[in-house]
């Protein structure tokens, strides 16, 4: 079992930056894929960024490409997301997730954090 706890959210002005962290406990998550998702009010949860277990392969949603950076430190059991050039439309609850499985139609993640709020004011 893995527990994920996010931190680092907050209120920031448009154009500003934030850093999110996701600490894993329970067992090492160094061997699994990890990702960040977000959910804005009234919208479905969406994929933001993902990183392979080694950190060598990263993927980003088009909406954040070039502005957000995902990384991980397996020795510290921690996943990171750096958010730069923030926009009001980035306002959402951000969730980390780990250990994905492909069902045949979609990727499903076994472990989820409780979320951290990011609010970007214009």
C-alpha positions as CSV (number, residue, x, y, z in Angstrom):
1,X,0.0,0.0,0.0
2,X,1.2,3.5,-0.8
3,X,0.0,6.7,0.7
4,X,0.4,9.9,-1.3
5,X,0.4,13.4,0.3
6,X,0.5,16.5,-1.8
7,X,1.7,19.9,-0.6
8,X,2.7,23.3,-1.9
9,X,-0.5,24.6,-3.3
10,X,-1.7,28.2,-2.7
11,X,-2.7,31.5,-4.2
12,X,-0.5,33.1,-6.8
13,X,-0.9,35.9,-9.3
14,X,-1.0,35.2,-13.0
15,X,2.5,34.9,-14.4
16,X,3.8,33.6,-11.1
17,X,5.2,30.2,-10.1
18,X,4.5,27.4,-7.6
19,X,6.1,24.2,-6.7
20,X,4.0,21.1,-5.7
21,X,5.4,18.1,-3.9
22,X,3.9,14.6,-3.4
23,X,5.4,12.5,-0.7
24,X,4.9,8.7,-0.9
25,X,4.9,6.5,2.2
26,X,4.1,2.9,2.9
27,X,6.5,1.5,0.4
28,X,8.9,2.8,-2.1
29,X,7.3,4.0,-5.3
30,X,10.5,4.1,-7.2
31,X,9.5,1.4,-9.6
32,X,6.2,2.8,-10.7
33,X,4.9,5.5,-13.1
34,X,3.7,8.6,-11.4
35,X,1.7,11.6,-12.6
36,X,-0.1,14.8,-11.8
37,X,-3.8,15.4,-12.5
38,X,-6.0,18.4,-11.9
39,X,-9.7,19.1,-11.5
40,X,-11.2,22.5,-11.9
41,X,-14.7,23.4,-10.5
42,X,-17.4,21.9,-12.8
43,X,-14.9,20.1,-15.0
44,X,-13.6,16.6,-15.2
45,X,-10.3,15.6,-13.8
46,X,-7.5,15.8,-16.5
47,X,-4.0,14.6,-16.9
48,X,-1.3,17.2,-16.4
49,X,2.0,15.5,-16.5
50,X,3.5,12.0,-16.1
51,X,7.0,10.6,-15.5
52,X,8.4,7.1,-15.8
53,X,10.0,5.3,-12.9
54,X,13.5,6.3,-13.9
55,X,12.5,9.9,-14.6
56,X,13.8,9.7,-18.1
57,X,10.5,9.8,-19.9
58,X,8.1,12.7,-19.2
59,X,4.7,13.6,-20.8
60,X,2.7,16.7,-20.6
61,X,-0.8,17.9,-21.5
62,X,-0.6,20.4,-24.4
63,X,-2.1,23.1,-22.1
64,X,0.9,23.0,-19.7
65,X,3.7,22.1,-22.1
66,X,6.6,24.5,-21.7
67,X,5.3,25.9,-18.5
68,X,5.1,23.0,-16.1
69,X,7.9,20.5,-15.2
70,X,7.5,17.1,-13.6
71,X,10.3,15.4,-11.8
72,X,10.9,12.8,-9.1
73,X,13.4,11.8,-6.5
74,X,13.0,8.1,-5.8
75,X,15.5,8.2,-3.0
76,X,13.2,10.7,-1.2
77,X,10.0,9.0,-2.4
78,X,8.8,12.3,-3.7
79,X,7.2,13.5,-6.9
80,X,7.4,17.2,-7.9
81,X,5.6,19.6,-10.2
82,X,7.0,23.0,-10.9
83,X,4.3,25.4,-12.3
84,X,5.6,28.5,-14.1
85,X,3.9,31.3,-16.1
86,X,0.7,30.4,-14.3
87,X,-2.7,31.4,-15.8
88,X,-6.1,31.8,-14.2
89,X,-7.2,28.7,-16.1
90,X,-4.6,26.7,-14.2
91,X,-6.8,27.1,-11.1
92,X,-7.7,23.6,-9.9
93,X,-7.2,21.0,-7.3
94,X,-4.0,19.1,-8.2
95,X,-3.6,15.4,-7.4
96,X,-0.7,13.1,-7.6
97,X,-1.2,9.5,-8.7
98,X,1.0,6.5,-9.0
99,X,1.2,2.9,-10.3
100,X,-0.8,2.9,-13.5
101,X,-2.3,-0.1,-15.3
102,X,-3.7,-0.1,-18.8
103,X,-7.2,-1.6,-18.9
104,X,-7.3,-1.9,-22.7
105,X,-9.0,1.4,-23.1
106,X,-7.4,3.7,-20.6
107,X,-4.7,4.0,-17.9
108,X,-5.9,3.6,-14.4
109,X,-3.9,4.6,-11.3
110,X,-3.9,2.6,-8.2
111,X,-2.9,5.3,-5.7
112,X,-4.1,8.9,-5.4
113,X,-3.3,11.8,-3.1
114,X,-5.9,13.9,-1.4
115,X,-5.2,17.0,-3.6
116,X,-3.8,20.4,-3.1
117,X,-5.5,23.6,-4.2
118,X,-3.9,26.0,-6.7
119,X,-5.6,29.3,-7.3
120,X,-4.3,31.8,-9.9
121,X,-5.6,35.3,-9.7
122,X,-5.8,37.5,-12.8
